[in-house]
């Protein structure tokens, strides 16, 4: 499910004097590194806050919840299209009250060199993943990974680097994503906020 898509309502927030201005807009296009936004007719009164490099806070709304993120103006409203930076790692998703939660049981297939193994995930973040495996991994190893999410939430393929071999807990490792498509990042972000780990 797309967290951001054309036609979705999005609000931009920026400080003006001692007030916080909210500008209600709509998304016209979602690209790999930016969101193209249609501004309201009255945007000219706030043109000084929408120049390239200006920092904004955005909140996008959908039936499943809201997405909040800080962003930077990439192209000004005086150009052909107005766009702001898109960084899935900087987003925070708040699910609506009727959003279902699911049990977090993922399958992680890892291939490093000629060795392949199935690992148990411990913790998933937007930048890294911690897992348990009886197969030994070395620091800085580059691995091809397949994360199979439960209940048809999707399969995420990515390349990762082993960035931590736990010095206390044996067979626990952390990998950091080095190559992942934006679609897979969006799927991961969505999944991170709908699963639970208590089995309820």
N, CA, C and O atoms as a DFTB+ gen file, in Angstrom:
800 C
 N C O
     1  1       0.845      -1.196       0.000
     2  2       0.000       0.000       0.000
     3  2       0.881       1.246       0.000
     4  3       1.819       1.346       0.791
     5  1       0.584       2.183      -0.873
     6  2       1.387       3.390      -0.960
     7  2       1.074       4.337       0.189
     8  3      -0.086       4.637       0.469
     9  1       2.131       4.802       0.848
    10  2       1.949       5.801       1.897
    11  2       1.724       7.177       1.293
    12  3       1.004       8.002       1.856
    13  1       2.344       7.417       0.146
    14  2       2.212       8.691      -0.558
    15  2       1.842       8.411      -2.001
    16  3       2.468       7.572      -2.649
    17  1       0.824       9.109      -2.517
    18  2       0.414       8.875      -3.903
    19  2      -0.281      10.121      -4.444
    20  3      -0.776      10.940      -3.670
    21  1      -0.320      10.267      -5.771
    22  2      -0.988      11.427      -6.384
    23  2      -2.441      11.538      -5.950
    24  3      -3.139      10.533      -5.811
    25  1      -2.889      12.776      -5.737
    26  2      -4.255      13.041      -5.316
    27  2      -4.420      13.096      -3.816
    28  3      -5.467      13.515      -3.324
    29  1      -3.405      12.680      -3.079
    30  2      -3.474      12.671      -1.625
    31  2      -3.345      14.097      -1.072
    32  3      -2.603      14.919      -1.610
    33  1      -4.071      14.369      -0.004
    34  2      -3.985      15.682       0.637
    35  2      -2.744      15.755       1.509
    36  3      -2.427      14.814       2.237
    37  1      -2.046      16.875       1.431
    38  2      -0.844      17.076       2.229
    39  2      -0.819      18.519       2.724
    40  3      -1.137      19.442       1.974
    41  1      -0.448      18.710       3.967
    42  2      -0.339      20.047       4.542
    43  2       1.125      20.393       4.765
    44  3       1.901      19.566       5.244
    45  1       1.497      21.619       4.415
    46  2       2.847      22.122       4.659
    47  2       2.786      23.110       5.810
    48  3       1.900      23.964       5.862
    49  1       3.733      22.991       6.734
    50  2       3.770      23.872       7.898
    51  2       5.090      24.636       7.914
    52  3       6.151      24.061       7.672
    53  1       5.019      25.941       8.200
    54  2       6.236      26.744       8.336
    55  2       5.940      27.931       9.244
    56  3       4.810      28.419       9.281
    57  1       6.958      28.401       9.984
    58  2       6.742      29.524      10.909
    59  2       6.696      30.857      10.172
    60  3       7.502      31.100       9.274
    61  1       5.764      31.713      10.545
    62  2       5.675      33.071      10.014
    63  2       5.468      34.008      11.196
    64  3       4.423      34.004      11.847
    65  1       6.495      34.809      11.452
    66  2       6.510      35.673      12.632
    67  2       6.339      34.800      13.874
    68  3       7.189      33.948      14.134
    69  1       5.291      34.978      14.632
    70  2       5.113      34.167      15.838
    71  2       4.072      33.069      15.655
    72  3       3.671      32.417      16.620
    73  1       3.640      32.869      14.423
    74  2       2.603      31.875      14.150
    75  2       3.148      30.736      13.295
    76  3       4.184      30.864      12.642
    77  1       2.428      29.626      13.318
    78  2       2.728      28.498      12.449
    79  2       1.658      28.445      11.367
    80  3       0.472      28.290      11.658
    81  1       2.088      28.575      10.124
    82  2       1.162      28.595       8.999
    83  2       0.962      27.174       8.466
    84  3       1.926      26.434       8.271
    85  1      -0.291      26.806       8.235
    86  2      -0.608      25.522       7.608
    87  2      -1.180      25.789       6.231
    88  3      -2.169      26.507       6.086
    89  1      -0.541      25.198       5.204
    90  2      -1.002      25.380       3.830
    91  2      -1.494      24.037       3.306
    92  3      -0.711      23.095       3.185
    93  1      -2.761      23.944       3.001
    94  2      -3.348      22.700       2.523
    95  2      -3.113      22.554       1.023
    96  3      -3.493      23.425       0.241
    97  1      -2.483      21.443       0.626
    98  2      -2.107      21.226      -0.776
    99  2      -2.519      19.817      -1.206
   100  3      -3.204      19.109      -0.467
   101  1      -2.100      19.422      -2.394
   102  2      -2.321      18.049      -2.844
   103  2      -1.090      17.556      -3.595
   104  3      -0.369      18.341      -4.211
   105  1      -0.860      16.257      -3.536
   106  2       0.272      15.642      -4.219
   107  2      -0.107      15.382      -5.674
   108  3      -1.159      14.808      -5.954
   109  1       0.758      15.807      -6.599
   110  2       0.496      15.533      -8.015
   111  2       1.378      14.420      -8.568
   112  3       1.020      13.772      -9.551
   113  1       2.545      14.196      -7.931
   114  2       3.443      13.140      -8.411
   115  2       4.408      12.755      -7.291
   116  3       4.826      13.597      -6.496
   117  1       4.753      11.467      -7.245
   118  2       5.740      10.976      -6.284
   119  2       6.892      10.366      -7.070
   120  3       6.712       9.384      -7.790
   121  1       8.089      10.961      -6.926
   122  2       9.276      10.483      -7.631
   123  2      10.237       9.843      -6.630
   124  3       9.962       9.809      -5.431
   125  1      11.369       9.334      -7.132
   126  2      12.309       8.630      -6.264
   127  2      12.832       9.500      -5.140
   128  3      12.996       9.029      -4.014
   129  1      13.098      10.781      -5.436
   130  2      13.745      11.632      -4.436
   131  2      12.933      12.857      -4.060
   132  3      13.395      13.685      -3.274
   133  1      11.722      12.988      -4.610
   134  2      10.940      14.198      -4.347
   135  2       9.438      13.955      -4.498
   136  3       9.003      12.980      -5.112
   137  1       8.670      14.862      -3.923
   138  2       7.219      14.865      -4.081
   139  2       6.846      16.148      -4.800
   140  3       7.249      17.230      -4.372
   141  1       6.092      16.056      -5.871
   142  2       5.605      17.225      -6.585
   143  2       4.252      17.608      -5.994
   144  3       3.363      16.768      -5.856
   145  1       4.108      18.888      -5.645
   146  2       2.929      19.340      -4.909
   147  2       2.223      20.468      -5.649
   148  3       2.863      21.377      -6.176
   149  1       0.889      20.397      -5.682
   150  2       0.079      21.487      -6.222
   151  2      -0.291      22.419      -5.074
   152  3      -0.954      22.018      -4.117
   153  1       0.147      23.662      -5.185
   154  2      -0.096      24.631      -4.124
   155  2      -1.449      25.299      -4.299
   156  3      -1.972      25.339      -5.413
   157  1      -2.028      25.824      -3.228
   158  2      -3.310      26.538      -3.339
   159  2      -3.115      27.883      -4.035
   160  3      -1.984      28.360      -4.136
   161  1      -4.195      28.504      -4.519
   162  2      -4.078      29.773      -5.258
   163  2      -3.437      30.902      -4.451
   164  3      -2.848      31.813      -5.033
   165  1      -3.540      30.856      -3.141
   166  2      -3.046      31.950      -2.314
   167  2      -1.574      31.803      -1.914
   168  3      -1.107      32.513      -1.024
   169  1      -0.830      30.880      -2.567
   170  2       0.529      30.591      -2.115
   171  2       1.465      31.794      -2.242
   172  3       2.464      31.866      -1.526
   173  1       1.163      32.741      -3.139
   174  2       2.080      33.853      -3.370
   175  2       2.310      34.685      -2.109
   176  3       3.372      35.289      -1.960
   177  1       1.353      34.728      -1.220
   178  2       1.532      35.529      -0.003
   179  2       2.606      34.925       0.907
   180  3       3.097      35.584       1.822
   181  1       2.966      33.655       0.643
   182  2       3.982      32.980       1.451
   183  2       5.202      32.592       0.617
   184  3       5.964      31.704       1.002
   185  1       5.385      33.247      -0.512
   186  2       6.433      32.860      -1.460
   187  2       7.821      32.858      -0.825
   188  3       8.661      32.034      -1.189
   189  1       8.075      33.762       0.116
   190  2       9.399      33.849       0.743
   191  2       9.736      32.604       1.562
   192  3      10.907      32.325       1.819
   193  1       8.708      31.858       1.971
   194  2       8.939      30.657       2.772
   195  2       9.029      29.401       1.908
   196  3       9.249      28.307       2.427
   197  1       8.860      29.551       0.598
   198  2       8.817      28.408      -0.304
   199  2       9.978      28.404      -1.283
   200  3       9.939      27.693      -2.287
   201  1      11.012      29.191      -1.002
   202  2      12.161      29.260      -1.890
   203  2      12.999      27.986      -1.772
   204  3      12.904      27.264      -0.779
   205  1      13.815      27.716      -2.785
   206  2      14.664      26.527      -2.789
   207  2      15.566      26.531      -1.549
   208  3      16.204      27.537      -1.236
   209  1      15.606      25.401      -0.857
   210  2      16.414      25.272       0.350
   211  2      15.654      25.544       1.635
   212  3      16.145      25.244       2.723
   213  1      14.449      26.115       1.518
   214  2      13.652      26.393       2.718
   215  2      13.228      25.073       3.371
   216  3      12.952      24.087       2.687
   217  1      13.183      25.074       4.696
   218  2      12.802      23.873       5.438
   219  2      11.335      23.948       5.847
   220  3      10.854      24.975       6.327
   221  1      10.636      22.826       5.641
   222  2       9.215      22.745       5.952
   223  2       8.940      21.469       6.740
   224  3       9.755      20.547       6.773
   225  1       7.782      21.442       7.365
   226  2       7.263      20.200       7.931
   227  2       6.023      19.834       7.126
   228  3       5.198      20.696       6.824
   229  1       5.894      18.571       6.782
   230  2       4.756      18.124       5.980
   231  2       3.986      17.037       6.711
   232  3       4.553      16.267       7.487
   233  1       2.686      16.987       6.450
   234  2       1.814      15.951       7.013
   235  2       0.865      15.504       5.907
   236  3       0.038      16.280       5.427
   237  1       1.000      14.234       5.509
   238  2       0.133      13.677       4.466
   239  2      -0.939      12.818       5.118
   240  3      -0.682      12.135       6.110
   241  1      -2.142      12.855       4.555
   242  2      -3.291      12.200       5.170
   243  2      -3.835      11.089       4.280
   244  3      -3.943      11.249       3.064
   245  1      -4.178       9.955       4.905
   246  2      -4.811       8.855       4.181
   247  2      -5.762       8.138       5.135
   248  3      -5.809       8.457       6.323
   249  1      -6.510       7.180       4.622
   250  2      -7.467       6.444       5.449
   251  2      -6.774       5.578       6.489
   252  3      -7.340       5.306       7.548
   253  1      -5.534       5.138       6.190
   254  2      -4.844       4.244       7.121
   255  2      -4.064       5.001       8.184
   256  3      -3.647       4.407       9.179
   257  1      -3.857       6.303       7.995
   258  2      -3.130       7.081       8.983
   259  2      -2.470       8.297       8.370
   260  3      -2.765       8.665       7.233
   261  1      -1.573       8.925       9.124
   262  2      -0.889      10.124       8.643
   263  2       0.619       9.889       8.605
   264  3       1.167       9.128       9.402
   265  1       1.273      10.562       7.659
   266  2       2.719      10.497       7.516
   267  2       3.275      11.886       7.794
   268  3       2.898      12.853       7.133
   269  1       4.171      11.987       8.774
   270  2       4.791      13.267       9.132
   271  2       6.273      13.221       8.770
   272  3       6.931      12.200       8.974
   273  1       6.800      14.324       8.233
   274  2       8.229      14.368       7.943
   275  2       8.700      15.808       7.758
   276  3       7.946      16.681       7.329
   277  1       9.953      16.025       8.090
   278  2      10.599      17.301       7.798
   279  2      11.212      17.199       6.413
   280  3      11.703      16.140       6.022
   281  1      11.183      18.298       5.672
   282  2      11.638      18.251       4.294
   283  2      12.243      19.575       3.876
   284  3      12.220      20.549       4.629
   285  1      12.785      19.602       2.669
   286  2      13.432      20.792       2.118
   287  2      12.854      21.060       0.735
   288  3      12.613      20.127      -0.031
   289  1      12.630      22.331       0.414
   290  2      12.115      22.697      -0.908
   291  2      13.203      22.450      -1.957
   292  3      14.318      22.955      -1.829
   293  1      12.877      21.682      -2.982
   294  2      13.831      21.377      -4.055
   295  2      13.645      22.325      -5.230
   296  3      14.626      22.823      -5.783
   297  1      12.399      22.580      -5.618
   298  2      12.139      23.532      -6.713
   299  2      11.035      24.486      -6.277
   300  3      10.039      24.067      -5.688
   301  1      11.215      25.748      -6.565
   302  2      10.300      26.779      -6.065
   303  2       8.992      26.789      -6.855
   304  3       8.928      26.231      -7.950
   305  1       7.952      27.417      -6.309
   306  2       6.662      27.493      -7.015
   307  2       6.732      28.312      -8.295
   308  3       5.829      28.235      -9.128
   309  1       7.791      29.095      -8.460
   310  2       7.930      29.911      -9.657
   311  2       8.514      29.121     -10.827
   312  3       8.582      29.620     -11.950
   313  1       8.931      27.893     -10.555
   314  2       9.400      27.016     -11.620
   315  2       8.217      26.213     -12.163
   316  3       7.071      26.423     -11.765
   317  1       8.517      25.296     -13.076
   318  2       7.440      24.524     -13.725
   319  2       6.648      23.698     -12.719
   320  3       5.433      23.551     -12.848
   321  1       7.341      23.158     -11.714
   322  2       6.655      22.392     -10.688
   323  2       7.295      22.653      -9.325
   324  3       8.501      22.879      -9.218
   325  1       6.471      22.616      -8.306
   326  2       6.955      22.806      -6.938
   327  2       7.182      21.438      -6.320
   328  3       6.281      20.599      -6.331
   329  1       8.374      21.197      -5.780
   330  2       8.666      19.884      -5.213
   331  2       9.462      20.015      -3.929
   332  3      10.200      20.980      -3.729
   333  1       9.300      19.022      -3.059
   334  2      10.050      18.957      -1.809
   335  2      10.748      17.601      -1.741
   336  3      10.363      16.651      -2.423
   337  1      11.775      17.535      -0.908
   338  2      12.589      16.329      -0.789
   339  2      11.773      15.162      -0.237
   340  3      10.929      15.337       0.641
   341  1      12.039      13.973      -0.767
   342  2      11.395      12.747      -0.293
   343  2      12.465      11.842       0.300
   344  3      13.351      11.369      -0.411
   345  1      12.381      11.607       1.592
   346  2      13.325      10.745       2.297
   347  2      12.527       9.833       3.217
   348  3      12.076      10.257       4.281
   349  1      12.351       8.574       2.807
   350  2      11.538       7.649       3.592
   351  2      12.127       7.383       4.971
   352  3      11.396       7.065       5.910
   353  1      13.452       7.511       5.098
   354  2      14.082       7.271       6.396
   355  2      13.693       8.326       7.428
   356  3      13.798       8.090       8.632
   357  1      13.243       9.495       6.955
   358  2      12.927      10.595       7.876
   359  2      11.446      10.651       8.238
   360  3      11.005      11.570       8.928
   361  1      10.688       9.677       7.778
   362  2       9.245       9.727       7.984
   363  2       8.786       9.046       9.269
   364  3       9.431       8.130       9.779
   365  1       7.658       9.520       9.771
   366  2       7.007       8.883      10.927
   367  2       5.556       8.625      10.547
   368  3       4.836       9.543      10.154
   369  1       5.133       7.377      10.666
   370  2       3.777       6.991      10.289
   371  2       2.949       6.747      11.541
   372  3       3.359       5.999      12.429
   373  1       1.783       7.379      11.611
   374  2       0.859       7.172      12.722
   375  2      -0.402       6.512      12.180
   376  3      -1.139       7.114      11.399
   377  1      -0.643       5.290      12.590
   378  2      -1.792       4.537      12.068
   379  2      -3.090       5.074      12.642
   380  3      -3.124       5.567      13.770
   381  1      -4.153       4.977      11.865
   382  2      -5.475       5.363      12.355
   383  2      -5.963       4.310      13.340
   384  3      -5.402       3.216      13.410
   385  1      -7.003       4.632      14.100
   386  2      -7.484       3.729      15.148
   387  2      -8.002       2.401      14.612
   388  3      -7.944       1.382      15.301
   389  1      -8.508       2.413      13.381
   390  2      -9.052       1.174      12.843
   391  2      -8.029       0.406      12.005
   392  3      -8.382      -0.529      11.286
   393  1      -6.744       0.813      12.108
   394  2      -5.688       0.122      11.372
   395  2      -5.376      -1.210      12.045
   396  3      -5.081      -1.233      13.240
   397  1      -5.433      -2.321      11.312
   398  2      -5.166      -3.618      11.942
   399  2      -3.688      -3.782      12.269
   400  3      -2.829      -3.255      11.562
   401  1      -3.392      -4.511      13.341
   402  2      -2.002      -4.856      13.638
   403  2      -1.813      -6.336      13.343
   404  3      -2.766      -7.113      13.391
   405  1      -0.586      -6.722      13.040
   406  2      -0.310      -8.106      12.677
   407  2       0.870      -8.616      13.496
   408  3       1.680      -7.831      13.989
   409  1       0.959      -9.906      13.634
   410  2       2.037     -10.514      14.393
   411  2       3.329     -10.447      13.576
   412  3       3.344     -10.775      12.390
   413  1       4.405     -10.020      14.228
   414  2       5.671      -9.828      13.522
   415  2       6.452     -11.134      13.447
   416  3       7.200     -11.471      14.365
   417  1       6.278     -11.854      12.367
   418  2       7.071     -13.052      12.116
   419  2       7.596     -12.932      10.690
   420  3       6.872     -13.185       9.726
   421  1       8.850     -12.549      10.568
   422  2       9.444     -12.381       9.239
   423  2      10.436     -13.511       8.977
   424  3      10.970     -14.114       9.908
   425  1      10.669     -13.782       7.722
   426  2      11.693     -14.739       7.305
   427  2      12.794     -13.946       6.611
   428  3      12.532     -13.215       5.656
   429  1      14.027     -14.091       7.096
   430  2      15.162     -13.383       6.512
   431  2      16.111     -14.387       5.874
   432  3      16.761     -15.171       6.566
   433  1      16.185     -14.354       4.545
   434  2      17.133     -15.192       3.820
   435  2      18.367     -14.356       3.509
   436  3      18.259     -13.273       2.933
   437  1      19.547     -14.859       3.891
   438  2      20.787     -14.108       3.702
   439  2      21.772     -14.946       2.897
   440  3      21.960     -16.135       3.155
   441  1      22.398     -14.295       1.910
   442  2      23.449     -14.956       1.136
   443  2      24.687     -14.070       1.165
   444  3      24.668     -12.940       0.678
   445  1      25.769     -14.603       1.746
   446  2      27.065     -13.916       1.774
   447  2      28.078     -14.821       1.078
   448  3      28.419     -15.886       1.591
   449  1      28.550     -14.402      -0.073
   450  2      29.453     -15.255      -0.839
   451  2      28.736     -16.508      -1.287
   452  3      27.689     -16.430      -1.929
   453  1      29.286     -17.661      -0.957
   454  2      28.667     -18.938      -1.331
   455  2      27.755     -19.475      -0.226
   456  3      27.088     -20.494      -0.412
   457  1      27.723     -18.801       0.913
   458  2      26.956     -19.286       2.055
   459  2      25.560     -18.678       2.076
   460  3      25.399     -17.469       1.908
   461  1      24.548     -19.525       2.285
   462  2      23.160     -19.073       2.413
   463  2      22.590     -19.580       3.729
   464  3      22.888     -20.691       4.169
   465  1      21.764     -18.744       4.346
   466  2      21.164     -19.144       5.614
   467  2      19.837     -18.436       5.827
   468  3      19.572     -17.398       5.222
   469  1      19.005     -19.006       6.693
   470  2      17.752     -18.390       7.111
   471  2      17.946     -17.920       8.543
   472  3      18.337     -18.703       9.409
   473  1      17.669     -16.628       8.799
   474  2      17.925     -16.045      10.118
   475  2      16.623     -15.608      10.778
   476  3      15.585     -15.479      10.129
   477  1      16.710     -15.383      12.083
   478  2      15.569     -14.898      12.853
   479  2      15.744     -13.411      13.123
   480  3      16.743     -12.995      13.710
   481  1      14.779     -12.614      12.698
   482  2      14.877     -11.171      12.923
   483  2      14.624     -10.840      14.390
   484  3      13.800     -11.473      15.049
   485  1      15.350      -9.833      14.893
   486  2      15.184      -9.382      16.271
   487  2      14.603      -7.982      16.310
   488  3      13.687      -7.696      17.081
   489  1      15.145      -7.113      15.472
   490  2      14.702      -5.714      15.465
   491  2      14.853      -5.146      14.064
   492  3      15.881      -5.347      13.416
   493  1      13.819      -4.429      13.587
   494  2      13.849      -3.815      12.258
   495  2      13.693      -2.309      12.418
   496  3      12.785      -1.843      13.106
   497  1      14.585      -1.548      11.779
   498  2      14.450      -0.102      11.729
   499  2      14.490       0.331      10.270
   500  3      14.647      -0.497       9.373
   501  1      14.348       1.633      10.037
   502  2      14.365       2.149       8.665
   503  2      15.753       2.113       8.047
   504  3      15.890       2.253       6.832
   505  1      16.785       1.928       8.863
   506  2      18.153       1.948       8.362
   507  2      18.889       0.628       8.519
   508  3      19.847       0.358       7.795
   509  1      18.441      -0.203       9.470
   510  2      19.189      -1.426       9.745
   511  2      18.268      -2.535      10.250
   512  3      17.083      -2.322      10.507
   513  1      18.856      -3.728      10.383
   514  2      18.094      -4.887      10.845
   515  2      19.010      -5.734      11.727
   516  3      20.151      -6.015      11.360
   517  1      18.506      -6.133      12.883
   518  2      19.257      -6.995      13.787
   519  2      18.662      -8.393      13.721
   520  3      17.442      -8.552      13.695
   521  1      19.533      -9.416      13.693
   522  2      19.032     -10.778      13.540
   523  2      19.887     -11.766      14.322
   524  3      21.001     -11.451      14.743
   525  1      19.344     -12.968      14.507
   526  2      20.044     -14.072      15.168
   527  2      20.286     -15.159      14.137
   528  3      19.394     -15.522      13.370
   529  1      21.513     -15.674      14.132
   530  2      21.823     -16.760      13.207
   531  2      22.944     -17.613      13.774
   532  3      23.900     -17.084      14.341
   533  1      22.837     -18.925      13.627
   534  2      23.912     -19.810      14.061
   535  2      25.037     -19.843      13.042
   536  3      26.122     -20.352      13.322
   537  1      24.778     -19.301      11.860
   538  2      25.850     -19.126      10.874
   539  2      26.697     -17.927      11.279
   540  3      26.152     -16.900      11.683
   541  1      27.990     -18.035      11.183
   542  2      28.882     -16.948      11.603
   543  2      29.036     -15.918      10.486
   544  3      29.259     -16.273       9.329
   545  1      28.915     -14.646      10.842
   546  2      29.120     -13.540       9.915
   547  2      30.274     -12.679      10.415
   548  3      30.492     -12.554      11.620
   549  1      31.006     -12.089       9.480
   550  2      32.140     -11.240       9.851
   551  2      31.804      -9.776       9.579
   552  3      30.993      -9.456       8.710
   553  1      32.435      -8.913      10.332
   554  2      32.249      -7.462      10.176
   555  2      32.548      -7.046       8.739
   556  3      33.504      -7.526       8.129
   557  1      31.719      -6.146       8.204
   558  2      31.882      -5.547       6.868
   559  2      31.568      -6.502       5.720
   560  3      31.792      -6.161       4.559
   561  1      31.056      -7.687       6.024
   562  2      30.653      -8.600       4.956
   563  2      29.464      -8.008       4.193
   564  3      28.572      -7.415       4.799
   565  1      29.452      -8.167       2.880
   566  2      28.363      -7.679       2.034
   567  2      27.446      -8.855       1.703
   568  3      27.901      -9.892       1.219
   569  1      26.145      -8.682       1.970
   570  2      25.202      -9.781       1.826
   571  2      24.012      -9.377       0.949
   572  3      23.590      -8.220       0.932
   573  1      23.491     -10.364       0.227
   574  2      22.229     -10.189      -0.491
   575  2      21.131     -10.762       0.395
   576  3      21.241     -11.890       0.876
   577  1      20.072      -9.986       0.610
   578  2      19.049     -10.390       1.565
   579  2      17.653     -10.370       0.954
   580  3      17.355      -9.602       0.040
   581  1      16.818     -11.239       1.494
   582  2      15.403     -11.297       1.136
   583  2      14.618     -11.349       2.433
   584  3      14.727     -12.312       3.192
   585  1      13.827     -10.318       2.690
   586  2      13.001     -10.257       3.896
   587  2      11.559     -10.537       3.495
   588  3      10.922      -9.735       2.813
   589  1      11.058     -11.683       3.926
   590  2       9.690     -12.081       3.582
   591  2       8.781     -11.675       4.733
   592  3       8.924     -12.173       5.849
   593  1       7.855     -10.777       4.462
   594  2       6.960     -10.256       5.492
   595  2       5.716     -11.146       5.602
   596  3       5.327     -11.780       4.621
   597  1       5.096     -11.200       6.770
   598  2       3.934     -12.073       6.962
   599  2       2.663     -11.524       6.317
   600  3       2.576     -10.348       5.964
   601  1       1.691     -12.406       6.176
   602  2       0.338     -12.052       5.735
   603  2       0.319     -11.234       4.443
   604  3      -0.434     -10.268       4.322
   605  1       1.144     -11.625       3.492
   606  2       1.163     -10.997       2.159
   607  2       1.518      -9.514       2.195
   608  3       1.091      -8.760       1.321
   609  1       2.297      -9.079       3.198
   610  2       2.731      -7.687       3.214
   611  2       3.882      -7.441       2.262
   612  3       4.289      -6.294       2.077
   613  1       4.413      -8.481       1.657
   614  2       5.407      -8.291       0.608
   615  2       6.748      -8.939       0.911
   616  3       6.980      -9.469       1.998
   617  1       7.620      -8.877      -0.085
   618  2       8.987      -9.373       0.013
   619  2       9.920      -8.218      -0.319
   620  3       9.756      -7.555      -1.343
   621  1      10.889      -7.978       0.539
   622  2      11.822      -6.874       0.358
   623  2      13.205      -7.449       0.058
   624  3      13.770      -8.179       0.873
   625  1      13.745      -7.116      -1.112
   626  2      15.087      -7.543      -1.489
   627  2      16.036      -6.363      -1.360
   628  3      15.705      -5.245      -1.754
   629  1      17.218      -6.615      -0.806
   630  2      18.176      -5.533      -0.625
   631  2      19.580      -6.092      -0.437
   632  3      19.767      -7.276      -0.156
   633  1      20.561      -5.209      -0.598
   634  2      21.948      -5.534      -0.293
   635  2      22.303      -4.850       1.014
   636  3      21.914      -3.706       1.247
   637  1      23.046      -5.551       1.872
   638  2      23.357      -4.996       3.186
   639  2      24.811      -5.298       3.568
   640  3      25.462      -6.172       2.995
   641  1      25.289      -4.543       4.554
   642  2      26.636      -4.728       5.095
   643  2      26.517      -5.089       6.571
   644  3      25.757      -4.465       7.311
   645  1      27.267      -6.091       6.989
   646  2      27.297      -6.447       8.412
   647  2      28.061      -5.347       9.150
   648  3      29.271      -5.200       8.975
   649  1      27.353      -4.583       9.968
   650  2      27.972      -3.440      10.637
   651  2      28.220      -3.672      12.120
   652  3      28.899      -2.875      12.767
   653  1      27.672      -4.764      12.671
   654  2      27.908      -5.019      14.087
   655  2      27.802      -6.514      14.389
   656  3      26.820      -7.170      14.042
   657  1      28.840      -7.031      15.045
   658  2      28.825      -8.389      15.577
   659  2      28.741      -8.220      17.088
   660  3      29.689      -7.750      17.719
   661  1      27.606      -8.602      17.668
   662  2      27.361      -8.302      19.080
   663  2      28.438      -8.917      19.976
   664  3      28.657     -10.128      19.936
   665  1      29.114      -8.090      20.787
   666  2      30.196      -8.608      21.630
   667  2      29.704      -9.357      22.871
   668  3      30.476     -10.057      23.527
   669  1      28.424      -9.207      23.186
   670  2      27.874      -9.824      24.392
   671  2      27.026     -11.045      24.059
   672  3      27.230     -12.126      24.611
   673  1      26.068     -10.857      23.148
   674  2      25.141     -11.933      22.809
   675  2      25.639     -12.677      21.570
   676  3      25.714     -12.115      20.477
   677  1      25.971     -13.926      21.760
   678  2      26.527     -14.726      20.674
   679  2      25.500     -14.923      19.557
   680  3      24.310     -15.104      19.816
   681  1      25.974     -14.885      18.324
   682  2      25.165     -15.129      17.123
   683  2      24.148     -14.027      16.824
   684  3      23.195     -14.257      16.080
   685  1      24.336     -12.832      17.394
   686  2      23.469     -11.702      17.064
   687  2      24.252     -10.685      16.248
   688  3      25.361     -10.290      16.609
   689  1      23.647     -10.272      15.136
   690  2      24.335      -9.396      14.184
   691  2      23.409      -8.255      13.754
   692  3      22.186      -8.355      13.844
   693  1      24.026      -7.171      13.285
   694  2      23.267      -6.058      12.715
   695  2      23.778      -5.800      11.316
   696  3      24.985      -5.735      11.084
   697  1      22.845      -5.652      10.377
   698  2      23.194      -5.273       9.012
   699  2      22.565      -3.923       8.697
   700  3      21.476      -3.603       9.173
   701  1      23.259      -3.145       7.895
   702  2      22.761      -1.844       7.456
   703  2      22.484      -1.920       5.966
   704  3      23.306      -2.426       5.202
   705  1      21.320      -1.415       5.545
   706  2      20.950      -1.472       4.130
   707  2      21.882      -0.573       3.319
   708  3      22.081       0.594       3.657
   709  1      22.445      -1.120       2.257
   710  2      23.300      -0.308       1.381
   711  2      22.650      -0.065       0.022
   712  3      22.902       0.955      -0.619
   713  1      21.817      -1.001      -0.411
   714  2      21.083      -0.827      -1.671
   715  2      19.671      -1.364      -1.493
   716  3      19.467      -2.551      -1.238
   717  1      18.687      -0.453      -1.634
   718  2      17.286      -0.843      -1.532
   719  2      16.474       0.129      -2.375
   720  3      16.698       1.338      -2.314
   721  1      15.541      -0.382      -3.154
   722  2      14.731       0.500      -3.989
   723  2      13.793       1.331      -3.123
   724  3      13.483       0.952      -1.994
   725  1      13.344       2.458      -3.652
   726  2      12.431       3.316      -2.894
   727  2      11.098       2.617      -2.635
   728  3      10.485       2.823      -1.587
   729  1      10.643       1.789      -3.585
   730  2       9.402       1.037      -3.363
   731  2       9.547       0.095      -2.170
   732  3       8.636      -0.030      -1.352
   733  1      10.704      -0.567      -2.078
   734  2      10.935      -1.465      -0.955
   735  2      11.062      -0.700       0.353
   736  3      10.614      -1.184       1.393
   737  1      11.667       0.491       0.323
   738  2      11.761       1.317       1.530
   739  2      10.361       1.712       2.015
   740  3      10.084       1.722       3.214
   741  1       9.496       2.034       1.063
   742  2       8.138       2.429       1.422
   743  2       7.377       1.251       2.034
   744  3       6.655       1.415       3.017
   745  1       7.546       0.064       1.446
   746  2       6.922      -1.138       1.992
   747  2       7.434      -1.419       3.398
   748  3       6.657      -1.771       4.286
   749  1       8.737      -1.266       3.601
   750  2       9.327      -1.502       4.916
   751  2       8.796      -0.520       5.951
   752  3       8.439      -0.911       7.062
   753  1       8.745       0.757       5.581
   754  2       8.252       1.775       6.510
   755  2       6.809       1.485       6.913
   756  3       6.461       1.559       8.091
   757  1       5.978       1.156       5.936
   758  2       4.576       0.841       6.211
   759  2       4.471      -0.353       7.157
   760  3       3.705      -0.323       8.120
   761  1       5.239      -1.395       6.881
   762  2       5.180      -2.606       7.697
   763  2       5.644      -2.349       9.125
   764  3       5.060      -2.879      10.071
   765  1       6.684      -1.543       9.289
   766  2       7.240      -1.280      10.609
   767  2       6.206      -0.726      11.582
   768  3       6.303      -0.945      12.789
   769  1       5.219      -0.011      11.056
   770  2       4.256       0.631      11.929
   771  2       2.921      -0.097      12.038
   772  3       2.005       0.390      12.702
   773  1       2.800      -1.247      11.402
   774  2       1.555      -2.002      11.558
   775  2       1.771      -3.325      12.277
   776  3       0.805      -3.962      12.697
   777  1       3.023      -3.748      12.425
   778  2       3.209      -5.028      13.101
   779  2       3.300      -4.833      14.615
   780  3       3.558      -3.728      15.092
   781  1       3.089      -5.910      15.356
   782  2       3.370      -5.900      16.787
   783  2       4.153      -7.136      17.133
   784  3       4.141      -8.110      16.381
   785  1       4.830      -7.115      18.250
   786  2       5.708      -8.219      18.626
   787  2       5.201      -9.019      19.816
   788  3       5.884      -9.927      20.289
   789  1       4.009      -8.688      20.305
   790  2       3.519      -9.408      21.473
   791  2       2.600     -10.573      21.130
   792  3       2.135     -11.296      22.011
   793  1       2.344     -10.742      19.823
   794  2       1.544     -11.878      19.387
   795  2       0.057     -11.679      19.530
   796  3      -0.702     -12.618      19.291
   797  1      -0.404     -10.480      19.916
   798  2      -1.845     -10.244      20.091
   799  2      -2.500      -9.865      18.785
   800  3      -3.707      -9.630      18.745
